Amino acid sequence: MSSNAVKVTVSLGAEYLYTLEFEVEDPILVPNGPNGTRAVFEFTKGTGKVYGPALNGRVVGPSSDWALVCTDGSVALDIQLLIQTEDEQTILQKVIGRSVRDGDNPSNGDLQTAATNETSSGKYQYLNNKVLTGVGRKTGNKIKVVYYDVQEKIDH
């Protein structure tokens, strides 16, 4: 490192926004595609809930995950879901991410996601400008993901 290099310190802060829980049906498989096997998981009706300081409501249909089990064994998530808030507003959430499956039971796995939201509701429009970070767990057909708003602070 040269003596005139600028040192940059980055610290991340995370604000908890909400938790998302739902169950999925057994997948519909589209095997051996050019990128792997597509597994389409429909969300089980009536099982989805959202709760936390920023958002409370339920998951409504149609909502599903069009996961891709890649040829290298990795699992890419491609989710679109609808949230009906407790004050009757509708939010479309789009999620991408990865699922690292347990070696001894591939029905279970750790989840890392990035979520964006779309809504016209004034109360929730601030979500339109955020990319939320989610961490969670799949256990059988049950999924739980905790969402955070991660911000960075840069000091020069």
Helices and strands as residue ranges (DSSP letters): E 9-23, E 28-33, E 36-42, E 49-51, E 57-70, E 75-85, E 90-101, E 109-118, G 122-129, E 132-139, E 142-155
